[in-house]
Amino acid sequence: MKLFILLIGMVLIFEGLPYVASPESMQSWLKKISEMPPGQLRAMGLMALAIGLLLCWLIQGDILF
């Protein structure tokens, strides 16, 4: 459970960093994202999910073996 809470904290840090570093750029990106078709957003989300799962699988396999 401790590792899970640590992971959530790290995700929040990485998610918040661009907003602190360059809020104007983030507003521009968010405007572009809001204008994208839902299918394209879904495809990007699926790709990010697959890459994340692959990275977790590779790292976990490396640690366990």
N, CA, C, O and CB atoms as a CASP TS submission, in Angstrom:
PFRMAT TS
TARGET T0000
AUTHOR 0000-0000-0000
METHOD Language model
MODEL 1
PARENT N/A
ATOM      1  N   MET     1       0.830  -1.195   0.000  1.00  0.00           N
ATOM      2  CA  MET     1       0.000   0.000   0.000  1.00  0.00           C
ATOM      3  C   MET     1       0.870   1.251   0.000  1.00  0.00           C
ATOM      4  O   MET     1       0.545   2.254  -0.636  1.00  0.00           O
ATOM      5  CB  MET     1      -0.942   0.002   1.211  1.00  0.00           C
ATOM      6  N   LYS     2       1.989   1.170   0.732  1.00  0.00           N
ATOM      7  CA  LYS     2       2.901   2.311   0.789  1.00  0.00           C
ATOM      8  C   LYS     2       3.444   2.641  -0.602  1.00  0.00           C
ATOM      9  O   LYS     2       3.552   3.812  -0.966  1.00  0.00           O
ATOM     10  CB  LYS     2       4.061   2.023   1.758  1.00  0.00           C
ATOM     11  N   LEU     3       3.785   1.612  -1.373  1.00  0.00           N
ATOM     12  CA  LEU     3       4.301   1.815  -2.721  1.00  0.00           C
ATOM     13  C   LEU     3       3.239   2.442  -3.622  1.00  0.00           C
ATOM     14  O   LEU     3       3.550   3.303  -4.445  1.00  0.00           O
ATOM     15  CB  LEU     3       4.782   0.486  -3.315  1.00  0.00           C
ATOM     16  N   PHE     4       1.993   2.013  -3.466  1.00  0.00           N
ATOM     17  CA  PHE     4       0.894   2.551  -4.265  1.00  0.00           C
ATOM     18  C   PHE     4       0.687   4.037  -3.984  1.00  0.00           C
ATOM     19  O   PHE     4       0.503   4.819  -4.917  1.00  0.00           O
ATOM     20  CB  PHE     4      -0.399   1.776  -3.983  1.00  0.00           C
ATOM     21  N   ILE     5       0.716   4.431  -2.729  1.00  0.00           N
ATOM     22  CA  ILE     5       0.552   5.844  -2.363  1.00  0.00           C
ATOM     23  C   ILE     5       1.742   6.663  -2.869  1.00  0.00           C
ATOM     24  O   ILE     5       1.570   7.794  -3.322  1.00  0.00           O
ATOM     25  CB  ILE     5       0.407   5.998  -0.825  1.00  0.00           C
ATOM     26  N   LEU     6       2.936   6.100  -2.793  1.00  0.00           N
ATOM     27  CA  LEU     6       4.118   6.760  -3.337  1.00  0.00           C
ATOM     28  C   LEU     6       3.980   6.966  -4.840  1.00  0.00           C
ATOM     29  O   LEU     6       4.335   8.025  -5.359  1.00  0.00           O
ATOM     30  CB  LEU     6       5.378   5.943  -3.028  1.00  0.00           C
ATOM     31  N   LEU     7       3.470   5.969  -5.535  1.00  0.00           N
ATOM     32  CA  LEU     7       3.260   6.064  -6.977  1.00  0.00           C
ATOM     33  C   LEU     7       2.265   7.170  -7.316  1.00  0.00           C
ATOM     34  O   LEU     7       2.489   7.943  -8.248  1.00  0.00           O
ATOM     35  CB  LEU     7       2.768   4.726  -7.534  1.00  0.00           C
ATOM     36  N   ILE     8       1.179   7.247  -6.572  1.00  0.00           N
ATOM     37  CA  ILE     8       0.186   8.303  -6.808  1.00  0.00           C
ATOM     38  C   ILE     8       0.815   9.675  -6.585  1.00  0.00           C
ATOM     39  O   ILE     8       0.572  10.600  -7.362  1.00  0.00           O
ATOM     40  CB  ILE     8      -1.044   8.119  -5.881  1.00  0.00           C
ATOM     41  N   GLY     9       1.616   9.815  -5.538  1.00  0.00           N
ATOM     42  CA  GLY     9       2.300  11.082  -5.290  1.00  0.00           C
ATOM     43  C   GLY     9       3.234  11.463  -6.422  1.00  0.00           C
ATOM     44  O   GLY     9       3.293  12.629  -6.813  1.00  0.00           O
ATOM     45  N   MET    10       3.958  10.500  -6.947  1.00  0.00           N
ATOM     46  CA  MET    10       4.881  10.788  -8.047  1.00  0.00           C
ATOM     47  C   MET    10       4.127  11.175  -9.314  1.00  0.00           C
ATOM     48  O   MET    10       4.558  12.067 -10.044  1.00  0.00           O
ATOM     49  CB  MET    10       5.779   9.578  -8.322  1.00  0.00           C
ATOM     50  N   VAL    11       3.010  10.515  -9.578  1.00  0.00           N
ATOM     51  CA  VAL    11       2.194  10.865 -10.740  1.00  0.00           C
ATOM     52  C   VAL    11       1.692  12.302 -10.609  1.00  0.00           C
ATOM     53  O   VAL    11       1.715  13.058 -11.580  1.00  0.00           O
ATOM     54  CB  VAL    11       1.003   9.885 -10.890  1.00  0.00           C
ATOM     55  N   LEU    12       1.243  12.676  -9.423  1.00  0.00           N
ATOM     56  CA  LEU    12       0.763  14.043  -9.210  1.00  0.00           C
ATOM     57  C   LEU    12       1.883  15.065  -9.394  1.00  0.00           C
ATOM     58  O   LEU    12       1.647  16.153  -9.919  1.00  0.00           O
ATOM     59  CB  LEU    12       0.158  14.180  -7.813  1.00  0.00           C
ATOM     60  N   ILE    13       3.093  14.726  -8.968  1.00  0.00           N
ATOM     61  CA  ILE    13       4.232  15.620  -9.164  1.00  0.00           C
ATOM     62  C   ILE    13       4.492  15.817 -10.650  1.00  0.00           C
ATOM     63  O   ILE    13       4.630  16.948 -11.117  1.00  0.00           O
ATOM     64  CB  ILE    13       5.490  15.063  -8.467  1.00  0.00           C
ATOM     65  N   PHE    14       4.558  14.711 -11.395  1.00  0.00           N
ATOM     66  CA  PHE    14       4.839  14.811 -12.829  1.00  0.00           C
ATOM     67  C   PHE    14       3.700  15.471 -13.594  1.00  0.00           C
ATOM     68  O   PHE    14       3.944  16.163 -14.582  1.00  0.00           O
ATOM     69  CB  PHE    14       5.108  13.435 -13.404  1.00  0.00           C
ATOM     70  N   GLU    15       2.474  15.271 -13.158  1.00  0.00           N
ATOM     71  CA  GLU    15       1.340  15.916 -13.809  1.00  0.00           C
ATOM     72  C   GLU    15       1.301  17.421 -13.529  1.00  0.00           C
ATOM     73  O   GLU    15       0.911  18.201 -14.398  1.00  0.00           O
ATOM     74  CB  GLU    15       0.041  15.268 -13.350  1.00  0.00           C
ATOM     75  N   GLY    16       1.698  17.827 -12.336  1.00  0.00           N
ATOM     76  CA  GLY    16       1.631  19.236 -11.965  1.00  0.00           C
ATOM     77  C   GLY    16       2.806  20.065 -12.442  1.00  0.00           C
ATOM     78  O   GLY    16       2.693  21.284 -12.573  1.00  0.00           O
ATOM     79  N   LEU    17       3.927  19.423 -12.703  1.00  0.00           N
ATOM     80  CA  LEU    17       5.141  20.147 -13.094  1.00  0.00           C
ATOM     81  C   LEU    17       4.967  21.038 -14.324  1.00  0.00           C
ATOM     82  O   LEU    17       5.400  22.190 -14.282  1.00  0.00           O
ATOM     83  CB  LEU    17       6.240  19.169 -13.354  1.00  0.00           C
ATOM     84  N   PRO    18       4.358  20.567 -15.418  1.00  0.00           N
ATOM     85  CA  PRO    18       4.199  21.456 -16.581  1.00  0.00           C
ATOM     86  C   PRO    18       3.332  22.685 -16.296  1.00  0.00           C
ATOM     87  O   PRO    18       3.562  23.752 -16.866  1.00  0.00           O
ATOM     88  CB  PRO    18       3.597  20.682 -17.732  1.00  0.00           C
ATOM     89  N   TYR    19       2.341  22.541 -15.421  1.00  0.00           N
ATOM     90  CA  TYR    19       1.477  23.677 -15.099  1.00  0.00           C
ATOM     91  C   TYR    19       2.249  24.747 -14.323  1.00  0.00           C
ATOM     92  O   TYR    19       1.981  25.940 -14.470  1.00  0.00           O
ATOM     93  CB  TYR    19       0.256  23.208 -14.285  1.00  0.00           C
ATOM     94  N   VAL    20       3.198  24.321 -13.506  1.00  0.00           N
ATOM     95  CA  VAL    20       4.013  25.266 -12.741  1.00  0.00           C
ATOM     96  C   VAL    20       5.083  25.886 -13.631  1.00  0.00           C
ATOM     97  O   VAL    20       5.339  27.088 -13.557  1.00  0.00           O
ATOM     98  CB  VAL    20       4.663  24.569 -11.531  1.00  0.00           C
ATOM     99  N   ALA    21       5.702  25.068 -14.467  1.00  0.00           N
ATOM    100  CA  ALA    21       6.821  25.535 -15.293  1.00  0.00           C
ATOM    101  C   ALA    21       6.369  26.459 -16.419  1.00  0.00           C
ATOM    102  O   ALA    21       7.043  27.446 -16.713  1.00  0.00           O
ATOM    103  CB  ALA    21       7.562  24.349 -15.879  1.00  0.00           C
ATOM    104  N   SER    22       5.240  26.153 -17.050  1.00  0.00           N
ATOM    105  CA  SER    22       4.809  26.942 -18.200  1.00  0.00           C
ATOM    106  C   SER    22       3.285  26.906 -18.348  1.00  0.00           C
ATOM    107  O   SER    22       2.762  26.178 -19.192  1.00  0.00           O
ATOM    108  CB  SER    22       5.480  26.426 -19.483  1.00  0.00           C
ATOM    109  N   PRO    23       2.580  27.679 -17.542  1.00  0.00           N
ATOM    110  CA  PRO    23       1.117  27.637 -17.595  1.00  0.00           C
ATOM    111  C   PRO    23       0.534  28.103 -18.935  1.00  0.00           C
ATOM    112  O   PRO    23      -0.510  27.605 -19.358  1.00  0.00           O
ATOM    113  CB  PRO    23       0.554  28.486 -16.489  1.00  0.00           C
ATOM    114  N   GLU    24       1.193  29.046 -19.599  1.00  0.00           N
ATOM    115  CA  GLU    24       0.685  29.522 -20.890  1.00  0.00           C
ATOM    116  C   GLU    24       0.715  28.419 -21.936  1.00  0.00           C
ATOM    117  O   GLU    24      -0.227  28.267 -22.714  1.00  0.00           O
ATOM    118  CB  GLU    24       1.499  30.720 -21.375  1.00  0.00           C
ATOM    119  N   SER    25       1.797  27.650 -21.954  1.00  0.00           N
ATOM    120  CA  SER    25       1.899  26.542 -22.905  1.00  0.00           C
ATOM    121  C   SER    25       0.862  25.470 -22.600  1.00  0.00           C
ATOM    122  O   SER    25       0.287  24.881 -23.515  1.00  0.00           O
ATOM    123  CB  SER    25       3.307  25.936 -22.877  1.00  0.00           C
ATOM    124  N   MET    26       0.624  25.219 -21.328  1.00  0.00           N
ATOM    125  CA  MET    26      -0.374  24.222 -20.962  1.00  0.00           C
ATOM    126  C   MET    26      -1.775  24.650 -21.385  1.00  0.00           C
ATOM    127  O   MET    26      -2.574  23.814 -21.806  1.00  0.00           O
ATOM    128  CB  MET    26      -0.338  23.969 -19.462  1.00  0.00           C
ATOM    129  N   GLN    27      -2.080  25.932 -21.280  1.00  0.00           N
ATOM    130  CA  GLN    27      -3.382  26.415 -21.740  1.00  0.00           C
ATOM    131  C   GLN    27      -3.532  26.190 -23.236  1.00  0.00           C
ATOM    132  O   GLN    27      -4.597  25.793 -23.710  1.00  0.00           O
ATOM    133  CB  GLN    27      -3.557  27.907 -21.405  1.00  0.00           C
ATOM    134  N   SER    28      -2.455  26.446 -23.979  1.00  0.00           N
ATOM    135  CA  SER    28      -2.488  26.231 -25.419  1.00  0.00           C
ATOM    136  C   SER    28      -2.685  24.748 -25.749  1.00  0.00           C
ATOM    137  O   SER    28      -3.484  24.404 -26.620  1.00  0.00           O
ATOM    138  CB  SER    28      -1.197  26.751 -26.061  1.00  0.00           C
ATOM    139  N   TRP    29      -1.955  23.871 -25.051  1.00  0.00           N
ATOM    140  CA  TRP    29      -2.090  22.434 -25.279  1.00  0.00           C
ATOM    141  C   TRP    29      -3.500  21.965 -24.936  1.00  0.00           C
ATOM    142  O   TRP    29      -4.091  21.182 -25.680  1.00  0.00           O
ATOM    143  CB  TRP    29      -1.056  21.658 -24.450  1.00  0.00           C
ATOM    144  N   LEU    30      -4.041  22.438 -23.816  1.00  0.00           N
ATOM    145  CA  LEU    30      -5.382  22.018 -23.420  1.00  0.00           C
ATOM    146  C   LEU    30      -6.433  22.470 -24.430  1.00  0.00           C
ATOM    147  O   LEU    30      -7.407  21.760 -24.683  1.00  0.00           O
ATOM    148  CB  LEU    30      -5.718  22.567 -22.038  1.00  0.00           C
ATOM    149  N   LYS    31      -6.230  23.656 -25.005  1.00  0.00           N
ATOM    150  CA  LYS    31      -7.157  24.139 -26.030  1.00  0.00           C
ATOM    151  C   LYS    31      -7.082  23.230 -27.259  1.00  0.00           C
ATOM    152  O   LYS    31      -8.114  22.876 -27.830  1.00  0.00           O
ATOM    153  CB  LYS    31      -6.835  25.613 -26.418  1.00  0.00           C
ATOM    154  N   LYS    32      -5.875  22.853 -27.668  1.00  0.00           N
ATOM    155  CA  LYS    32      -5.709  21.960 -28.819  1.00  0.00           C
ATOM    156  C   LYS    32      -6.337  20.594 -28.538  1.00  0.00           C
ATOM    157  O   LYS    32      -6.992  20.017 -29.406  1.00  0.00           O
ATOM    158  CB  LYS    32      -4.214  21.798 -29.166  1.00  0.00           C
ATOM    159  N   ILE    33      -6.137  20.087 -27.335  1.00  0.00           N
ATOM    160  CA  ILE    33      -6.686  18.778 -26.983  1.00  0.00           C
ATOM    161  C   ILE    33      -8.213  18.812 -26.976  1.00  0.00           C
ATOM    162  O   ILE    33      -8.861  17.856 -27.401  1.00  0.00           O
ATOM    163  CB  ILE    33      -6.161  18.328 -25.611  1.00  0.00           C
ATOM    164  N   SER    34      -8.785  19.917 -26.493  1.00  0.00           N
ATOM    165  CA  SER    34     -10.248  19.996 -26.443  1.00  0.00           C
ATOM    166  C   SER    34     -10.863  20.048 -27.833  1.00  0.00           C
ATOM    167  O   SER    34     -12.047  19.750 -27.992  1.00  0.00           O
ATOM    168  CB  SER    34     -10.681  21.215 -25.647  1.00  0.00           C
ATOM    169  N   GLU    35     -10.088  20.419 -28.834  1.00  0.00           N
ATOM    170  CA  GLU    35     -10.590  20.495 -30.205  1.00  0.00           C
ATOM    171  C   GLU    35     -10.371  19.194 -30.986  1.00  0.00           C
ATOM    172  O   GLU    35     -10.835  19.073 -32.120  1.00  0.00           O
ATOM    173  CB  GLU    35      -9.919  21.645 -30.933  1.00  0.00           C
ATOM    174  N   MET    36      -9.675  18.228 -30.395  1.00  0.00           N
ATOM    175  CA  MET    36      -9.410  16.961 -31.078  1.00  0.00           C
ATOM    176  C   MET    36     -10.656  16.088 -31.056  1.00  0.00           C
ATOM    177  O   MET    36     -11.437  16.144 -30.107  1.00  0.00           O
ATOM    178  CB  MET    36      -8.223  16.220 -30.424  1.00  0.00           C
ATOM    179  N   PRO    37     -10.846  15.281 -32.097  1.00  0.00           N
ATOM    180  CA  PRO    37     -11.993  14.365 -32.095  1.00  0.00           C
ATOM    181  C   PRO    37     -11.830  13.275 -31.028  1.00  0.00           C
ATOM    182  O   PRO    37     -10.710  12.857 -30.732  1.00  0.00           O
ATOM    183  CB  PRO    37     -12.164  13.721 -33.486  1.00  0.00           C
ATOM    184  N   PRO    38     -12.941  12.819 -30.457  1.00  0.00           N
ATOM    185  CA  PRO    38     -12.871  11.813 -29.396  1.00  0.00           C
ATOM    186  C   PRO    38     -12.131  10.530 -29.794  1.00  0.00           C
ATOM    187  O   PRO    38     -11.438   9.932 -28.971  1.00  0.00           O
ATOM    188  CB  PRO    38     -14.258  11.462 -28.961  1.00  0.00           C
ATOM    189  N   GLY    39     -12.278  10.115 -31.035  1.00  0.00           N
ATOM    190  CA  GLY    39     -11.600   8.901 -31.484  1.00  0.00           C
ATOM    191  C   GLY    39     -10.087   9.025 -31.421  1.00  0.00           C
ATOM    192  O   GLY    39      -9.391   8.079 -31.052  1.00  0.00           O
ATOM    193  N   GLN    40      -9.589  10.193 -31.780  1.00  0.00           N
ATOM    194  CA  GLN    40      -8.146  10.419 -31.731  1.00  0.00           C
ATOM    195  C   GLN    40      -7.651  10.452 -30.284  1.00  0.00           C
ATOM    196  O   GLN    40      -6.584   9.919 -29.979  1.00  0.00           O
ATOM    197  CB  GLN    40      -7.784  11.733 -32.448  1.00  0.00           C
ATOM    198  N   LEU    41      -8.418  11.071 -29.401  1.00  0.00           N
ATOM    199  CA  LEU    41      -8.060  11.086 -27.978  1.00  0.00           C
ATOM    200  C   LEU    41      -8.058   9.670 -27.405  1.00  0.00           C
ATOM    201  O   LEU    41      -7.175   9.305 -26.629  1.00  0.00           O
ATOM    202  CB  LEU    41      -9.036  11.978 -27.183  1.00  0.00           C
ATOM    203  N   ARG    42      -9.054   8.882 -27.796  1.00  0.00           N
ATOM    204  CA  ARG    42      -9.137   7.506 -27.324  1.00  0.00           C
ATOM    205  C   ARG    42      -7.928   6.705 -27.800  1.00  0.00           C
ATOM    206  O   ARG    42      -7.364   5.922 -27.035  1.00  0.00           O
ATOM    207  CB  ARG    42     -10.440   6.847 -27.808  1.00  0.00           C
ATOM    208  N   ALA    43      -7.528   6.894 -29.047  1.00  0.00           N
ATOM    209  CA  ALA    43      -6.364   6.183 -29.588  1.00  0.00           C
ATOM    210  C   ALA    43      -5.089   6.588 -28.846  1.00  0.00           C
ATOM    211  O   ALA    43      -4.253   5.738 -28.540  1.00  0.00           O
ATOM    212  CB  ALA    43      -6.212   6.466 -31.098  1.00  0.00           C
ATOM    213  N   MET    44      -4.941   7.866 -28.561  1.00  0.00           N
ATOM    214  CA  MET    44      -3.762   8.333 -27.821  1.00  0.00           C
ATOM    215  C   MET    44      -3.764   7.766 -26.403  1.00  0.00           C
ATOM    216  O   MET    44      -2.719   7.362 -25.893  1.00  0.00           O
ATOM    217  CB  MET    44      -3.722   9.881 -27.779  1.00  0.00           C
ATOM    218  N   GLY    45      -4.923   7.737 -25.773  1.00  0.00           N
ATOM    219  CA  GLY    45      -5.025   7.179 -24.429  1.00  0.00           C
ATOM    220  C   GLY    45      -4.717   5.691 -24.418  1.00  0.00           C
ATOM    221  O   GLY    45      -4.043   5.205 -23.510  1.00  0.00           O
ATOM    222  N   LEU    46      -5.200   4.968 -25.410  1.00  0.00           N
ATOM    223  CA  LEU    46      -4.931   3.543 -25.511  1.00  0.00           C
ATOM    224  C   LEU    46      -3.438   3.284 -25.721  1.00  0.00           C
ATOM    225  O   LEU    46      -2.878   2.351 -25.146  1.00  0.00           O
ATOM    226  CB  LEU    46      -5.743   2.929 -26.654  1.00  0.00           C
ATOM    227  N   MET    47      -2.797   4.118 -26.552  1.00  0.00           N
ATOM    228  CA  MET    47      -1.370   3.973 -26.791  1.00  0.00           C
ATOM    229  C   MET    47      -0.579   4.245 -25.500  1.00  0.00           C
ATOM    230  O   MET    47       0.354   3.508 -25.180  1.00  0.00           O
ATOM    231  CB  MET    47      -0.916   4.928 -27.917  1.00  0.00           C
ATOM    232  N   ALA    48      -0.946   5.286 -24.772  1.00  0.00           N
ATOM    233  CA  ALA    48      -0.268   5.596 -23.509  1.00  0.00           C
ATOM    234  C   ALA    48      -0.469   4.470 -22.503  1.00  0.00           C
ATOM    235  O   ALA    48       0.462   4.101 -21.787  1.00  0.00           O
ATOM    236  CB  ALA    48      -0.784   6.927 -22.927  1.00  0.00           C
ATOM    237  N   LEU    49      -1.675   3.927 -22.446  1.00  0.00           N
ATOM    238  CA  LEU    49      -1.969   2.815 -21.551  1.00  0.00           C
ATOM    239  C   LEU    49      -1.118   1.594 -21.896  1.00  0.00           C
ATOM    240  O   LEU    49      -0.554   0.955 -21.007  1.00  0.00           O
ATOM    241  CB  LEU    49      -3.457   2.458 -21.619  1.00  0.00           C
ATOM    242  N   ALA    50      -1.026   1.273 -23.186  1.00  0.00           N
ATOM    243  CA  ALA    50      -0.248   0.114 -23.612  1.00  0.00           C
ATOM    244  C   ALA    50       1.234   0.289 -23.295  1.00  0.00           C
ATOM    245  O   ALA    50       1.885  -0.651 -22.839  1.00  0.00           O
ATOM    246  CB  ALA    50      -0.437  -0.127 -25.107  1.00  0.00           C
ATOM    247  N   ILE    51       1.767   1.477 -23.530  1.00  0.00           N
ATOM    248  CA  ILE    51       3.175   1.746 -23.228  1.00  0.00           C
ATOM    249  C   ILE    51       3.422   1.645 -21.729  1.00  0.00           C
ATOM    250  O   ILE    51       4.427   1.079 -21.300  1.00  0.00           O
ATOM    251  CB  ILE    51       3.588   3.139 -23.745  1.00  0.00           C
ATOM    252  N   GLY    52       2.513   2.189 -20.936  1.00  0.00           N
ATOM    253  CA  GLY    52       2.644   2.116 -19.483  1.00  0.00           C
ATOM    254  C   GLY    52       2.606   0.680 -18.975  1.00  0.00           C
ATOM    255  O   GLY    52       3.405   0.294 -18.121  1.00  0.00           O
ATOM    256  N   LEU    53       1.676  -0.105 -19.503  1.00  0.00           N
ATOM    257  CA  LEU    53       1.594  -1.510 -19.107  1.00  0.00           C
ATOM    258  C   LEU    53       2.848  -2.274 -19.516  1.00  0.00           C
ATOM    259  O   LEU    53       3.348  -3.104 -18.757  1.00  0.00           O
ATOM    260  CB  LEU    53       0.357  -2.166 -19.724  1.00  0.00           C
ATOM    261  N   LEU    54       3.355  -1.996 -20.712  1.00  0.00           N
ATOM    262  CA  LEU    54       4.571  -2.650 -21.175  1.00  0.00           C
ATOM    263  C   LEU    54       5.760  -2.301 -20.281  1.00  0.00           C
ATOM    264  O   LEU    54       6.550  -3.174 -19.922  1.00  0.00           O
ATOM    265  CB  LEU    54       4.866  -2.256 -22.621  1.00  0.00           C
ATOM    266  N   LEU    55       5.883  -1.033 -19.928  1.00  0.00           N
ATOM    267  CA  LEU    55       6.977  -0.626 -19.042  1.00  0.00           C
ATOM    268  C   LEU    55       6.870  -1.303 -17.680  1.00  0.00           C
ATOM    269  O   LEU    55       7.871  -1.782 -17.147  1.00  0.00           O
ATOM    270  CB  LEU    55       6.985   0.895 -18.869  1.00  0.00           C
ATOM    271  N   CYS    56       5.672  -1.346 -17.115  1.00  0.00           N
ATOM    272  CA  CYS    56       5.480  -2.008 -15.819  1.00  0.00           C
ATOM    273  C   CYS    56       5.805  -3.487 -15.919  1.00  0.00           C
ATOM    274  O   CYS    56       6.437  -4.044 -15.022  1.00  0.00           O
ATOM    275  CB  CYS    56       4.040  -1.819 -15.319  1.00  0.00           C
ATOM    276  N   TRP    57       5.382  -4.127 -16.995  1.00  0.00           N
ATOM    277  CA  TRP    57       5.639  -5.548 -17.181  1.00  0.00           C
ATOM    278  C   TRP    57       7.136  -5.814 -17.304  1.00  0.00           C
ATOM    279  O   TRP    57       7.658  -6.757 -16.709  1.00  0.00           O
ATOM    280  CB  TRP    57       4.904  -6.068 -18.421  1.00  0.00           C
ATOM    281  N   LEU    58       7.829  -4.967 -18.089  1.00  0.00           N
ATOM    282  CA  LEU    58       9.277  -5.145 -18.257  1.00  0.00           C
ATOM    283  C   LEU    58      10.029  -4.932 -16.945  1.00  0.00           C
ATOM    284  O   LEU    58      10.918  -5.711 -16.602  1.00  0.00           O
ATOM    285  CB  LEU    58       9.809  -4.182 -19.319  1.00  0.00           C
ATOM    286  N   ILE    59       9.675  -3.888 -16.221  1.00  0.00           N
ATOM    287  CA  ILE    59      10.373  -3.590 -14.965  1.00  0.00           C
ATOM    288  C   ILE    59      10.078  -4.659 -13.919  1.00  0.00           C
ATOM    289  O   ILE    59      10.983  -5.103 -13.212  1.00  0.00           O
ATOM    290  CB  ILE    59       9.965  -2.202 -14.434  1.00  0.00           C
ATOM    291  N   GLN    60       8.818  -5.074 -13.817  1.00  0.00           N
ATOM    292  CA  GLN    60       8.470  -6.084 -12.836  1.00  0.00           C
ATOM    293  C   GLN    60       9.159  -7.399 -13.157  1.00  0.00           C
ATOM    294  O   GLN    60       9.643  -8.076 -12.251  1.00  0.00           O
ATOM    295  CB  GLN    60       6.959  -6.274 -12.777  1.00  0.00           C
ATOM    296  N   GLY    61       9.210  -7.766 -14.400  1.00  0.00           N
ATOM    297  CA  GLY    61       9.876  -9.005 -14.781  1.00  0.00           C
ATOM    298  C   GLY    61      11.364  -8.956 -14.474  1.00  0.00           C
ATOM    299  O   GLY    61      11.959  -9.968 -14.103  1.00  0.00           O
ATOM    300  N   ASP    62      11.963  -7.789 -14.627  1.00  0.00           N
ATOM    301  CA  ASP    62      13.386  -7.611 -14.361  1.00  0.00           C
ATOM    302  C   ASP    62      13.670  -7.702 -12.863  1.00  0.00           C
ATOM    303  O   ASP    62      14.689  -8.265 -12.462  1.00  0.00           O
ATOM    304  CB  ASP    62      13.871  -6.264 -14.914  1.00  0.00           C
ATOM    305  N   ILE    63      12.789  -7.161 -12.042  1.00  0.00           N
ATOM    306  CA  ILE    63      12.986  -7.182 -10.594  1.00  0.00           C
ATOM    307  C   ILE    63      12.765  -8.585 -10.032  1.00  0.00           C
ATOM    308  O   ILE    63      13.521  -9.040  -9.174  1.00  0.00           O
ATOM    309  CB  ILE    63      12.041  -6.184  -9.912  1.00  0.00           C
ATOM    310  N   LEU    64      11.731  -9.266 -10.517  1.00  0.00           N
ATOM    311  CA  LEU    64      11.386 -10.579  -9.977  1.00  0.00           C
ATOM    312  C   LEU    64      12.376 -11.664 -10.384  1.00  0.00           C
ATOM    313  O   LEU    64      12.580 -12.619  -9.635  1.00  0.00           O
ATOM    314  CB  LEU    64      10.001 -10.967 -10.426  1.00  0.00           C
ATOM    315  N   PHE    65      12.990 -11.536 -11.546  1.00  0.00           N
ATOM    316  CA  PHE    65      13.903 -12.588 -12.016  1.00  0.00           C
ATOM    317  C   PHE    65      15.280 -12.060 -11.978  1.00  0.00           C
ATOM    318  O   PHE    65      16.223 -12.769 -12.330  1.00  0.00           O
ATOM    319  CB  PHE    65      13.555 -13.075 -13.429  1.00  0.00           C
TER
END
